[in-house]
Amino acid sequence: MKVSAAERTGTYVILGVFTVFALYPMVAILVTALRSEVAGQGGIHWENFARAWTQARFGSYLLNSVLVAICVVGLSLLLSILAAYAFGTMRFRGSGVLFYLLLLGLTVPAESVVVPLYFDLRDLGLTDTYASLIFPQVAQSVAFGVFWLRTYFRSTSRGIVEAARLDGAGHWQTLWRILVPMGRPALVTLAVLVFMWTWNEFLLARVMITSEELRTAPLGLQFFSGHATTAVPLLAAASVLVALPVVVLYLFLQRHFIRGMVDGSVKG
């Protein structure tokens, strides 16, 4: 279908307006982070990032966030791949009921389970540990991961799977040697989404973690904002430091991420 010049111009104008609305808060925070704490003093102050890093102890907080995020992403991908492969390629009694039961995890808000979850983990002696941050977030992510990857496995050409079976490949070899490499865009998209959700998780860390050594970056930022209420440039610099890993990861994997999102929307 041919698009007229007016329609193309209108589309670019609308996209431009939404782009400005999306980028303005980020640009404003970055500009504030480079401002001087002394009113009326100009120039670009890169030292705000170093001061925020030192005063807020973001080195250890970011390390904790990286460790938790890597564990959550790795376990979520592994469990989601195995479960989605079973739901997407196998036919067994009760598969539909089990799948929709698993999807109930997408409808339950984390705020409604965090309190009973705290008491359960406390009884097991797991509060104030990495496990209290990793396992609940894995459970939350697997529901979406199975939903996301099941679509990919169901849309995979049956001819490829049948050819692998004729060559003597079992389920395990078909999954890891054929289907997983072919589904790299879908897997990268899921990994980026789970990493972003895990990195930005605040409520779970606020409830489960009491020791300063195990604080994640968002939790550390909250405590730092309570101590530096008047140092607005330092708070802005700390916010940039917390958001930077997610931005870098997205920019590095954006080609696969966008391809996975487009393929998922078309196949879904």
Sequence and secondary structure as in RCSB ss.txt:
>XXXX:A:sequence
MKVSAAERTGTYVILGVFTVFALYPMVAILVTALRSEVAGQGGIHWENFARAWTQARFGSYLLNSVLVAICVVGL
SLLLSILAAYAFGTMRFRGSGVLFYLLLLGLTVPAESVVVPLYFDLRDLGLTDTYASLIFPQVAQSVAFGVFWLR
TYFRSTSRGIVEAARLDGAGHWQTLWRILVPMGRPALVTLAVLVFMWTWNEFLLARVMITSEELRTAPLGLQFFS
GHATTAVPLLAAASVLVALPVVVLYLFLQRHFIRGMVDGSVKG
>XXXX:A:secstr
    HHHHHHHHHHHHHHHHHHHHHHHHHHHHHTS SSTT  S  THHHHHHHHHTTHHHHHHHHHHHHHHHHHH
HHHHHHHHHHHHHH   TTHHHHHHHHHGGGTS GGGTHHHHHHHHHHTT TTSHHHHHHHHHHHHHHHHHHHHH
HHHHHS HHHHHHHHHTT  HHHHIIIIIHHHTHHHHHHHHHHHHHHHHH  HHHHHH  SGGG  HHHHHHHHH
HH SS HHHHHHHHHHHHHHHHHHHHHHHHHHHHHHHHHHHH 
